[in-house]
Structures are given as C-alpha cells and as structure tokens.
Amino acid sequence: MITAFFVGLLTLPALAQEKPTQFTTRLPIHTEAAAPYYRLSLPLAAYLASAHGDLRDLRVFNAAGQPVPYARLAASGSTEEQVQKQALRWFPLQARDAGQTTQAADDTSLNLTLRQGPDGTLVQIKAGSSTSASLPAQQAAPLLRGYVLDASQITDRQAARGLLLDWDKNGGDFQLLDVESSDDLQHWQRLASGVQLARLDYNGARIENRRIELAGFHDRYLRLLWREPATAPQLSSAELEQSRSRYLAAPLVWSAPLVVSKEKADLKPGEYRFRLPQPLPLAKLRLSLPPGNQLLPLEILTPGRERRYWNHLASTVVYRISNQGREWSNSDIPLPGTPLQEFVLRLDPRLSPLAGGPQLAFAVQPAQIVFLASGSGPYALAIGNKDAQDAALPTATLVPGFGQPGSPEIVAASIVENAVEPESSGIPAPAASERDWKKIALWSVLLLGVLGMLGMAWSLITQMNKSKV
C-alpha cells in the first residue's frame, strides 16, 4: 500500500493534462454544421510545425482547452460518377400478320428488309412481303410490333446503365415490352423481359416511368418488342444513359519554394541539396522553369549510409516548349510518397547549371483526422511538441461502425486559412509566476509525501526495536 502511494506521487507530473500552450502552432478549425464527429484534412502547416515526422504530437482542443479524442486516417481520394446520355436512332418494326394483335409475334412475322452502312450503322429497316398479304386489307393492316435501336456508334456499351424512352400522347398509360440485343440483326438474346413503362396523368399530376434498367451489353443493336402491339406507342426519343466512375486522388498541398542548402560537400556542378525540417511524405516536386523554351533532364537522389554516396529515387524530364501560340509543359516530378527529409536535385551534366539555383517546391497528399465533438467549439488543431506522445485512437474505437451504414454522422471541417493562432491568443497562457507556483506546489506535495513515507518507515523501525527489547 505504501509502495502504491509512493508510485502515485511520482506519476503526478505525467498525469497532468496537456494544454494548448504546450504546442508551438495552433490552427483554428472551422465547423459549419453541428455533428458528433468532424473530418479534417491536415494543412501543410501541420506537417511543417510537427516535431515528429509521424505527427504523433498532433492534438485537437476544444474551447475550454481540453484535448478531444481523434483518429488519423490515411490520405484518401473520392470517386466521381459521370453520367452521359446519347441519343439513339430508332427504326419501327411492323408486323402484317393480323393474328398478332394481342400476343407477341415471332421473328418470322416481322419479315424485315435491312440496309446497313459500311460501319454497321443502320440506314433503313422496312417490312417486306408477308404470307398474310392475301388477307383483306382491313385485316392485313401493319401493326407496330416494336423498334430496333442503333447503338453501333456507342463506344462503351458496357457502361450502359439505362435506356430512356419517350412516346407520343396516343400511347397507353402502361406499356409492357421485352428488350433484346443482337450484333448481326439475325440472332437475338434477351436482356430484359416484361419491362413495364408507365405514364399516368391524374388531377393535374403526372406519374411516369420511362426508364429501362440495363447492366451493360456487348451487341451493336437493341430491339424493343411490345407485348400488346395494338397499343404500342410511337417513340419520340430514345437515349442511352452511360455511367462511368473515375477515381480522384486527394488534392495535393504545395509548399513555398525551398531554399537550397548551403552545405556544398560532395556536390558537383548542377547538383543542389535540399533539407526539410523533418521527414515528410513527399508526393511531388515542382521545378519552376526560367523564361523561354526549356528542356531539363534531371534526377532526384537521396543520401546513402555514407553521406558522400547518393541513391537514385526518381528521374524525369521537365520542359516548356512554345510553338505558334501553343505550349507543351511539364514541371512536376512524381515521387513515391515515402518520408523524405534530405535529397539532391541533379541536372543532366551536359546542361549549364541554373542561374540563381532551382526554384523547387514540394507537395504532400495530406492525411485526414476524425475527431469527436467533445465539449463546445470552436476547436483548434495544435501541433509542435517534441515531448508529446502519440494520442491517436484506432478509427474503429473512435467511431462505432466506422464506414458502415447507420454509423454516426461525420461532417467535413476545415482550417481557417491564414489564421495561425499566436501564443498570446485563444486560451491565455499562464504567467511565468503562475507556472513556477504550480511547479513549486507539485514538488512540495511530492517532497512531503516522501518525508511522510520516511517518517512512517522510521516509526515502524523504532517500534520494531522496542519490541525486541
């Protein structure tokens, strides 16, 4: 029991709560909507101010100066869904068999004559002669069986996600049809069966369903066959809807131009050394080119075990070429994104060194954090404390069911631009005398505890000696 009390006294300084004033940089966080959690992309200032390359000294404080729980996330992009609609040409299919008025006609009853262009584009589809031509005219009147849609000019038919149809006012309220596809207009395969379309006007309101869901197809042609030819409508438009997903990487954040290191040891003409405050996950470098046409083959090197030896990291050619009002340019140097603190830019030795040195900036793909809205705002991001230990929680611990349907809402937050909180703003820093008083009080408690323990031990030893006598 005495030992536990002694250990508790010794650990009092370690249990003291962190304060914003213990961090060199504080960045105000802007939150628009109220939410239980906020997601924040880290600005470049956080990387530059951190005392550790792994951001272990990052904290989020509420308005009362209390740290709130947070989790770090790797840099993540987004998926953009692009929807495109393309109009299709259509050709009516007419059946001359009077017996096909109430049920689907087979392919032979269509008896079609086709004309195609050299590229497979349909030019004409018309009904040919039929065995029913000897029937009376009133019984042999052609019926609209359906339509052939020409999708031969669609380059990516696998991206088709829907077919949007529209028809004239004479069409019935409900339509029932089948959808087929073919690559040669002779052999057809079923894509959808018993599709129901509707257009219903009632009391000035309209309810309609003009869309046929698709999951992509390979063939060049589509065929629509109405189950009830007698009520088949006249098409007025047919559009194929295509959906494509495109991954968008997280936006990079760029630095100001770096200063070339003055340390010239082991460097040759055309080699320039750069050193960052701490290792940073560099995604790109960008070299500002001097005026005029430029072409600069270059290489990025990193130090080996012995500093006079350098290892290859990346190589590329940056250029700017102008011709007749048009410009071709590339000034970015892709990097693998591994932490990098020191590197050398080496120009092709056949080129003259850059006058004044290279203007080189770097970019990082910022990580994100999610923090709990604990306490009242405004919140602030604090960083820059070499003694701070990592306080980030696992995401699954911080947010129950993270990434799953029904999990708590996470709202985007942002750093207030160009607003680095000075040391004297926000939560007031304790005066030097107040800090000294706290230190004296803390050590006094510790000293008194030690003295008390020594007194108890002395009393115990005295009692033991008396009992022996």
C-alpha positions as CSV (number, residue, x, y, z in Angstrom):
1,M,0.0,0.0,0.0
2,I,2.8,2.4,0.9
3,T,4.6,1.5,-2.4
4,A,1.5,2.2,-4.4
5,F,1.1,5.6,-2.7
6,F,4.8,6.4,-3.5
7,V,4.4,5.4,-7.2
8,G,1.3,7.5,-7.5
9,L,3.1,10.6,-6.2
10,L,5.9,10.0,-8.6
11,T,3.5,9.8,-11.6
12,L,1.6,13.0,-10.8
13,P,3.6,15.1,-13.3
14,A,2.9,12.5,-16.1
15,L,-0.8,12.7,-15.4
16,A,-1.0,16.4,-15.8
17,Q,-3.4,17.3,-18.7
18,E,-1.8,18.8,-21.9
19,K,-2.6,22.4,-22.6
20,P,-2.7,24.2,-26.0
21,T,0.2,26.5,-24.8
22,Q,2.5,23.4,-24.8
23,F,2.3,23.3,-28.6
24,T,4.2,25.8,-30.9
25,T,1.4,26.0,-33.5
26,R,-2.4,26.3,-33.1
27,L,-4.7,26.4,-36.1
28,P,-8.4,27.4,-35.7
29,I,-10.8,24.8,-37.1
30,H,-14.0,25.9,-38.9
31,T,-17.1,23.8,-38.5
32,E,-20.3,24.8,-40.3
33,A,-22.9,22.2,-39.1
34,A,-23.4,20.6,-35.8
35,A,-22.3,16.9,-35.8
36,P,-21.0,14.3,-33.4
37,Y,-17.8,13.9,-35.5
38,Y,-15.7,16.1,-37.8
39,R,-13.3,15.1,-40.6
40,L,-10.4,17.4,-41.3
41,S,-7.7,17.3,-44.0
42,L,-4.4,18.3,-42.5
43,P,-2.8,21.5,-43.9
44,L,0.8,21.7,-44.9
45,A,1.4,23.9,-41.8
46,A,0.7,20.9,-39.6
47,Y,3.5,18.9,-41.3
48,L,6.0,21.7,-41.1
49,A,5.2,22.6,-37.5
50,S,5.3,19.0,-36.2
51,A,8.2,18.0,-34.1
52,H,7.9,14.4,-35.4
53,G,7.5,13.1,-39.0
54,D,4.7,10.7,-37.9
55,L,2.6,13.6,-36.5
56,R,2.5,12.0,-33.0
57,D,2.4,15.4,-31.4
58,L,-0.9,16.4,-33.1
59,R,-3.8,17.3,-30.9
60,V,-7.3,18.8,-31.1
61,F,-8.5,21.1,-28.3
62,N,-12.0,22.5,-27.6
63,A,-12.8,26.0,-26.5
64,A,-12.1,25.1,-22.8
65,G,-8.6,24.0,-23.7
66,Q,-9.3,20.3,-23.2
67,P,-8.0,17.7,-25.7
68,V,-10.7,15.8,-27.6
69,P,-10.3,12.2,-28.9
70,Y,-9.2,11.8,-32.5
71,A,-8.1,9.3,-35.1
72,R,-5.7,9.7,-38.0
73,L,-6.7,8.5,-41.5
74,A,-4.5,7.9,-44.5
75,A,-4.9,10.3,-47.4
76,S,-8.0,9.2,-49.4
77,G,-9.5,10.4,-52.6
78,S,-13.0,10.3,-53.9
79,T,-15.0,8.6,-56.7
80,E,-16.7,10.8,-59.2
81,E,-19.7,9.4,-61.1
82,Q,-20.0,10.7,-64.6
83,V,-23.4,10.2,-66.3
84,Q,-23.7,10.8,-70.1
85,K,-26.8,10.5,-72.3
86,Q,-26.6,9.7,-76.0
87,A,-29.5,9.8,-78.4
88,L,-30.1,6.6,-80.5
89,R,-31.7,6.3,-83.9
90,W,-34.7,4.0,-84.0
91,F,-36.5,2.1,-86.7
92,P,-40.1,0.8,-86.4
93,L,-40.8,-2.9,-86.7
94,Q,-44.2,-3.6,-88.3
95,A,-45.9,-7.0,-88.4
96,R,-48.5,-7.6,-91.2
97,D,-49.9,-10.7,-89.6
98,A,-53.4,-9.8,-88.3
99,G,-53.2,-12.7,-85.9
100,Q,-50.6,-10.9,-83.9
101,T,-52.8,-8.2,-82.4
102,T,-52.9,-9.4,-78.8
103,Q,-49.8,-11.5,-78.3
104,A,-46.1,-11.3,-79.2
105,A,-45.2,-12.0,-82.7
106,D,-42.3,-14.2,-83.6
107,D,-39.3,-13.1,-85.7
108,T,-40.7,-14.5,-88.9
109,S,-43.8,-12.3,-88.7
110,L,-41.6,-9.3,-88.8
111,N,-40.2,-10.2,-92.3
112,L,-37.8,-7.3,-92.5
113,T,-35.5,-5.8,-95.2
114,L,-32.3,-4.2,-93.7
115,R,-29.8,-1.8,-95.1
116,Q,-26.6,-1.0,-93.2
117,G,-23.7,1.4,-93.8
118,P,-20.1,0.2,-94.1
119,D,-19.5,0.8,-90.4
120,G,-22.6,-1.2,-89.3
121,T,-24.8,1.8,-88.9
122,L,-28.4,1.1,-89.8
123,V,-29.7,3.0,-92.8
124,Q,-33.1,1.5,-93.3
125,I,-35.4,-1.1,-91.9
126,K,-38.7,-1.8,-93.6
127,A,-41.3,-4.6,-93.6
128,G,-41.2,-7.0,-96.6
129,S,-44.0,-9.1,-98.1
130,S,-45.8,-11.5,-95.8
131,T,-47.9,-14.6,-96.1
132,S,-50.8,-12.6,-94.8
133,A,-50.8,-10.3,-97.8
134,S,-53.8,-12.2,-99.3
135,L,-56.0,-11.3,-96.3
136,P,-58.4,-8.4,-96.6
137,A,-56.9,-5.0,-96.3
138,Q,-58.7,-4.2,-93.1
139,Q,-57.2,-7.4,-91.5
140,A,-53.7,-7.1,-93.0
141,A,-53.1,-3.5,-91.8
142,P,-49.5,-3.3,-90.4
143,L,-49.1,-3.3,-86.7
144,L,-46.3,-1.6,-84.8
145,R,-44.5,-4.5,-83.1
146,G,-41.6,-2.5,-81.7
147,Y,-38.4,-0.8,-82.6
148,V,-34.8,-1.5,-83.4
149,L,-32.4,0.9,-81.8
150,D,-29.0,1.5,-83.4
151,A,-26.2,1.6,-80.7
152,S,-23.4,0.7,-83.2
153,Q,-21.8,4.1,-82.7
154,I,-21.7,3.8,-78.9
155,T,-18.1,3.1,-78.0
156,D,-18.6,1.8,-74.4
157,R,-21.8,-0.1,-74.4
158,Q,-20.7,-2.0,-71.2
159,A,-21.1,1.3,-69.3
160,A,-24.8,1.5,-70.3
161,R,-27.0,1.7,-67.2
162,G,-30.3,2.7,-68.6
163,L,-32.5,3.3,-71.6
164,L,-34.7,6.4,-71.5
165,L,-37.8,6.3,-73.8
166,D,-40.5,8.9,-74.6
167,W,-43.5,8.5,-76.8
168,D,-46.4,10.5,-78.2
169,K,-49.6,11.3,-76.4
170,N,-51.5,8.5,-78.1
171,G,-49.6,5.8,-76.2
172,G,-51.4,3.9,-73.5
173,D,-51.0,4.6,-69.8
174,F,-49.0,1.4,-69.3
175,Q,-46.6,-0.4,-71.7
176,L,-45.2,-3.9,-71.4
177,L,-42.3,-4.9,-73.6
178,D,-39.2,-7.1,-73.9
179,V,-35.6,-5.9,-74.6
180,E,-33.2,-7.9,-76.8
181,S,-29.8,-7.3,-78.3
182,S,-28.0,-8.5,-81.4
183,D,-24.8,-8.0,-83.2
184,D,-26.0,-9.1,-86.7
185,L,-29.7,-8.3,-86.6
186,Q,-30.5,-12.0,-87.0
187,H,-29.7,-13.7,-83.7
188,W,-31.2,-12.0,-80.7
189,Q,-30.7,-12.5,-77.0
190,R,-33.0,-11.3,-74.2
191,L,-31.7,-8.5,-72.0
192,A,-34.9,-7.8,-70.0
193,S,-38.3,-9.4,-70.0
194,G,-41.7,-8.0,-69.1
195,V,-40.4,-4.4,-68.6
196,Q,-43.3,-2.1,-67.6
197,L,-43.3,1.5,-68.5
198,A,-46.0,4.0,-67.5
199,R,-47.3,7.5,-68.0
200,L,-50.3,8.4,-66.0
201,D,-51.9,11.8,-65.7
202,Y,-54.3,12.4,-62.8
203,N,-55.8,15.6,-61.4
204,G,-53.0,17.7,-63.0
205,A,-50.2,15.5,-61.7
206,R,-48.1,13.1,-63.7
207,I,-46.6,9.8,-62.6
208,E,-44.3,8.2,-65.1
209,N,-41.6,5.6,-65.6
210,R,-39.8,5.9,-68.8
211,R,-36.5,4.2,-67.8
212,I,-35.4,0.7,-68.6
213,E,-32.6,-0.5,-66.3
214,L,-29.6,-2.0,-68.1
215,A,-26.4,-3.6,-66.8
216,G,-24.3,-3.1,-70.0
217,F,-24.3,-5.1,-73.2
218,H,-21.9,-6.0,-76.0
219,D,-24.0,-6.1,-79.1
220,R,-24.5,-3.2,-81.5
221,Y,-28.3,-3.2,-81.7
222,L,-31.2,-3.3,-79.3
223,R,-34.7,-4.4,-80.1
224,L,-37.9,-3.4,-78.2
225,L,-40.8,-5.8,-78.7
226,W,-44.2,-4.7,-77.3
227,R,-46.4,-7.4,-75.7
228,E,-49.5,-5.7,-76.9
229,P,-48.8,-4.4,-80.5
230,A,-52.3,-2.9,-80.7
231,T,-51.4,-0.4,-78.0
232,A,-47.7,0.1,-78.9
233,P,-46.9,3.8,-78.9
234,Q,-44.9,5.9,-81.4
235,L,-41.5,6.7,-80.0
236,S,-40.4,10.3,-79.9
237,S,-37.0,9.9,-78.3
238,A,-34.6,7.1,-77.2
239,E,-31.5,7.9,-75.1
240,L,-28.8,5.5,-73.8
241,E,-27.6,6.5,-70.3
242,Q,-23.9,5.6,-69.6
243,S,-22.3,5.8,-66.1
244,R,-18.6,5.9,-65.6
245,S,-16.7,6.0,-62.3
246,R,-13.5,8.0,-62.0
247,Y,-11.2,7.9,-59.0
248,L,-10.0,11.4,-57.9
249,A,-6.9,11.5,-55.8
250,A,-6.9,13.7,-52.7
251,P,-5.8,17.2,-53.6
252,L,-2.1,18.0,-53.0
253,V,-1.0,20.9,-50.9
254,W,2.1,22.7,-52.1
255,S,4.9,24.5,-50.2
256,A,6.6,27.7,-51.0
257,P,9.9,27.4,-52.9
258,L,12.6,25.7,-50.9
259,V,15.9,27.2,-50.1
260,V,19.0,25.4,-51.4
261,S,21.2,24.1,-48.6
262,K,24.4,26.0,-48.2
263,E,26.3,22.8,-47.5
264,K,28.2,22.1,-50.7
265,A,30.2,19.0,-49.5
266,D,30.5,16.3,-52.2
267,L,28.3,18.1,-54.7
268,K,29.2,18.7,-58.3
269,P,28.1,21.5,-60.7
270,G,24.5,21.1,-61.5
271,E,23.7,19.4,-58.1
272,Y,21.6,21.1,-55.5
273,R,21.0,19.8,-52.0
274,F,17.7,20.4,-50.1
275,R,16.9,19.6,-46.5
276,L,13.4,19.7,-44.8
277,P,12.7,20.3,-41.1
278,Q,11.7,16.7,-40.7
279,P,10.9,13.7,-42.9
280,L,7.7,14.4,-44.9
281,P,5.8,12.0,-47.3
282,L,6.5,14.0,-50.5
283,A,4.2,13.1,-53.4
284,K,5.7,15.5,-55.9
285,L,8.3,18.2,-56.6
286,R,7.7,21.1,-58.9
287,L,10.6,22.9,-60.6
288,S,9.9,26.5,-61.8
289,L,11.5,26.9,-65.2
290,P,13.2,30.1,-66.4
291,P,11.6,32.0,-69.3
292,G,11.9,30.7,-72.8
293,N,12.0,27.2,-74.2
294,Q,13.5,24.8,-71.7
295,L,14.3,21.1,-71.5
296,L,15.9,19.8,-68.4
297,P,16.6,16.1,-67.8
298,L,17.1,15.6,-64.1
299,E,17.4,13.1,-61.3
300,I,16.4,13.1,-57.6
301,L,18.9,11.4,-55.2
302,T,18.7,10.5,-51.5
303,P,21.6,10.1,-49.1
304,G,23.0,6.6,-48.5
305,R,24.6,5.3,-45.4
306,E,27.7,7.3,-46.1
307,R,26.7,10.9,-46.9
308,R,29.1,11.1,-49.9
309,Y,27.1,8.4,-51.7
310,W,23.6,9.2,-53.1
311,N,20.9,6.7,-54.2
312,H,18.6,7.2,-57.1
313,L,15.0,8.0,-56.2
314,A,13.4,9.4,-59.3
315,S,14.2,10.8,-62.8
316,T,12.2,12.7,-65.3
317,V,12.4,15.5,-67.9
318,V,10.8,18.9,-67.2
319,Y,10.2,21.1,-70.1
320,R,8.4,24.1,-71.6
321,I,8.1,24.3,-75.4
322,S,6.2,27.0,-77.2
323,N,5.2,26.9,-80.8
324,Q,2.7,29.0,-82.8
325,G,0.7,30.0,-79.7
326,R,0.6,26.5,-78.2
327,E,2.7,25.4,-75.2
328,W,3.8,22.0,-74.1
329,S,5.0,21.8,-70.5
330,N,5.8,19.5,-67.6
331,S,7.3,20.8,-64.4
332,D,6.2,18.1,-61.9
333,I,8.5,15.3,-60.6
334,P,6.4,12.4,-59.2
335,L,7.8,10.8,-56.0
336,P,6.8,7.5,-54.3
337,G,5.3,9.3,-51.2
338,T,7.8,7.8,-48.7
339,P,9.1,10.1,-45.9
340,L,11.9,12.2,-47.2
341,Q,14.0,14.8,-45.4
342,E,17.1,15.3,-47.5
343,F,17.6,15.0,-51.2
344,V,19.7,16.2,-54.1
345,L,18.4,17.6,-57.4
346,R,21.0,16.6,-60.2
347,L,20.6,18.2,-63.6
348,D,22.0,16.5,-66.7
349,P,25.7,17.2,-66.7
350,R,25.5,18.3,-70.3
351,L,23.4,21.3,-69.3
352,S,24.6,24.5,-67.8
353,P,23.8,25.0,-64.1
354,L,20.7,27.1,-63.4
355,A,21.5,30.7,-62.7
356,G,20.5,31.6,-59.1
357,G,19.7,27.9,-58.4
358,P,16.5,26.0,-58.9
359,Q,13.1,27.2,-57.7
360,L,11.8,24.0,-56.3
361,A,8.5,23.4,-54.3
362,F,7.2,20.1,-52.8
363,A,3.7,18.7,-52.3
364,V,2.2,16.2,-49.9
365,Q,-1.0,14.3,-50.1
366,P,-2.5,15.3,-46.8
367,A,-3.7,12.8,-44.3
368,Q,-7.0,13.3,-42.5
369,I,-8.2,13.2,-38.9
370,V,-11.6,12.5,-37.5
371,F,-12.3,14.0,-34.0
372,L,-15.1,13.8,-31.6
373,A,-17.1,17.0,-30.9
374,S,-16.4,16.8,-27.2
375,G,-17.1,20.0,-25.3
376,S,-18.0,23.2,-27.1
377,G,-16.3,24.8,-30.0
378,P,-14.5,26.5,-31.6
379,Y,-11.9,23.7,-31.9
380,A,-8.3,24.2,-32.7
381,L,-5.6,21.9,-34.2
382,A,-2.4,22.1,-32.1
383,I,1.0,20.7,-33.1
384,G,4.6,21.1,-32.3
385,N,5.7,19.5,-29.0
386,K,8.8,17.3,-29.0
387,D,7.8,15.7,-25.7
388,A,4.2,14.7,-26.8
389,Q,3.4,11.0,-27.2
390,D,1.0,9.6,-29.8
391,A,-2.6,10.1,-28.6
392,A,-4.5,9.0,-31.8
393,L,-7.1,6.3,-31.3
394,P,-7.9,3.5,-33.8
395,T,-10.7,4.7,-36.1
396,A,-13.0,1.7,-35.1
397,T,-12.6,2.7,-31.5
398,L,-13.3,6.4,-32.0
399,V,-16.3,6.0,-34.4
400,P,-18.6,3.0,-33.7
401,G,-19.3,1.2,-37.0
402,F,-17.0,3.5,-39.0
403,G,-17.7,3.2,-42.7
404,Q,-20.8,1.1,-42.2
405,P,-24.4,2.1,-42.9
406,G,-26.0,3.6,-39.8
407,S,-22.8,4.8,-38.3
408,P,-22.7,8.3,-36.6
409,E,-22.5,11.2,-39.0
410,I,-19.1,12.7,-39.8
411,V,-19.2,16.3,-41.2
412,A,-16.3,18.0,-43.1
413,A,-14.4,20.7,-41.2
414,S,-11.6,22.9,-42.5
415,I,-8.7,25.0,-41.2
416,V,-9.3,28.7,-41.1
417,E,-6.9,29.9,-43.9
418,N,-4.0,32.2,-42.9
419,A,-5.0,32.1,-39.3
420,V,-2.2,30.7,-37.2
421,E,-3.2,31.3,-33.6
422,P,-0.4,33.2,-31.8
423,E,0.9,32.2,-28.5
424,S,-1.0,35.0,-26.7
425,S,-4.4,34.4,-28.3
426,G,-7.1,31.9,-27.6
427,I,-6.8,30.3,-24.2
428,P,-4.5,32.6,-22.1
429,A,-1.1,31.1,-21.3
430,P,-0.3,31.0,-17.6
431,A,2.1,33.7,-16.4
432,A,5.6,32.7,-15.5
433,S,5.0,33.2,-11.8
434,E,1.8,31.0,-12.1
435,R,3.8,28.2,-13.8
436,D,6.5,28.5,-11.2
437,W,4.0,28.4,-8.4
438,K,2.4,25.2,-9.9
439,K,5.8,23.6,-10.2
440,I,6.7,24.5,-6.6
441,A,3.4,23.2,-5.3
442,L,3.7,20.0,-7.2
443,W,7.2,19.3,-6.0
444,S,6.2,20.3,-2.5
445,V,3.5,17.7,-2.5
446,L,6.0,15.2,-3.8
447,L,8.6,16.1,-1.1
448,L,6.0,16.0,1.7
449,G,4.9,12.6,0.5
450,V,8.5,11.3,0.6
451,L,9.1,12.8,4.0
452,G,5.8,11.3,5.3
453,M,6.9,7.9,4.0
454,L,10.3,8.3,5.6
455,G,8.6,9.2,8.9
456,M,6.3,6.2,8.7
457,A,9.3,3.9,8.0
458,W,11.3,5.5,10.9
459,S,8.3,5.0,13.3
460,L,8.0,1.4,12.1
461,I,11.7,0.7,12.7
462,T,11.5,2.3,16.2
463,Q,8.5,0.1,17.2
464,M,10.3,-3.0,16.0
465,N,13.4,-2.2,18.0
466,K,11.3,-1.5,21.2
467,S,9.5,-4.9,20.8
468,K,12.9,-6.7,20.6
469,V,14.0,-5.1,23.9
